[in-house]
């Protein structure tokens, strides 16, 4: 099974930890994962092409360089896709 995953995370160390865990799980279960890293709210909100095929989204709640938080970004994504 192929799973398209988006991760909204502004801390690279946290992104690596999460993506490595996801990749390990996928390998153990025999799944193929495509992981896209988004650093900012603007990046993910402007990624219409990927978000149309995204199966799963992990979002940081506190985004450092943004006027929005992860919850408000997720609400916008849900409403637009």
C-alpha positions as CSV (number, residue, x, y, z in Angstrom):
1,X,0.0,0.0,0.0
2,X,1.3,3.5,-0.9
3,X,0.6,6.2,1.7
4,X,1.2,9.9,1.0
5,X,2.1,11.7,4.2
6,X,2.5,15.4,4.9
7,X,4.4,16.6,7.9
8,X,4.1,20.3,8.9
9,X,7.1,20.8,11.3
10,X,9.4,23.8,11.7
11,X,12.0,22.0,13.7
12,X,14.2,19.7,11.5
13,X,15.1,17.5,14.5
14,X,11.5,16.8,15.2
15,X,10.8,16.2,11.5
16,X,13.6,13.6,11.3
17,X,12.5,11.8,14.4
18,X,8.9,11.5,13.2
19,X,9.8,10.6,9.6
20,X,12.2,7.9,10.7
21,X,9.6,6.4,12.9
22,X,7.0,6.4,10.1
23,X,9.6,4.9,7.7
24,X,10.5,2.2,10.2
25,X,6.8,1.3,10.7
26,X,6.1,1.3,7.0
27,X,9.1,-1.0,6.3
28,X,7.9,-3.4,9.0
29,X,4.3,-3.5,7.6
30,X,5.3,-3.6,4.0
31,X,3.9,-0.2,3.0
32,X,5.4,2.4,0.8
33,X,5.4,5.9,2.2
34,X,6.0,9.2,0.4
35,X,6.7,11.8,3.1
36,X,6.6,15.5,2.2
37,X,8.1,18.0,4.7
38,X,6.6,21.4,5.0
39,X,8.4,24.0,7.2
40,X,5.8,26.7,7.3
41,X,2.0,27.3,7.2
42,X,2.5,29.1,3.9
43,X,4.3,26.2,2.4
44,X,1.6,23.7,3.1
45,X,-1.3,26.0,2.3
46,X,0.2,26.7,-1.1
47,X,0.8,23.0,-1.9
48,X,-2.6,22.2,-3.6
49,X,-1.2,19.5,-5.8
50,X,0.2,17.4,-3.0
51,X,-2.7,18.0,-0.6
52,X,-5.1,16.6,-3.1
53,X,-3.4,13.2,-2.9
54,X,-2.4,13.4,0.8
55,X,-3.6,10.5,2.9
56,X,-2.3,11.5,6.3
57,X,-1.1,14.8,7.8
58,X,1.0,15.3,10.9
59,X,1.1,18.9,12.2
60,X,3.2,20.7,14.7
61,X,0.8,22.8,16.9
62,X,3.2,25.7,17.7
63,X,4.7,27.1,14.6
64,X,7.5,29.5,15.5
65,X,7.7,31.8,12.4
66,X,3.9,32.0,11.7
67,X,0.9,34.0,12.7
68,X,-1.0,30.8,12.6
69,X,-0.8,27.6,14.6
70,X,-1.0,24.0,13.3
71,X,-4.6,23.6,14.3
72,X,-5.8,26.7,12.3
73,X,-3.7,25.4,9.3
74,X,-5.4,22.0,9.5
75,X,-8.8,23.6,9.6
76,X,-8.0,25.6,6.5
77,X,-6.7,22.5,4.7
78,X,-9.8,20.5,5.7
79,X,-12.1,23.3,4.4
80,X,-10.2,23.6,1.2
81,X,-9.7,20.0,0.3
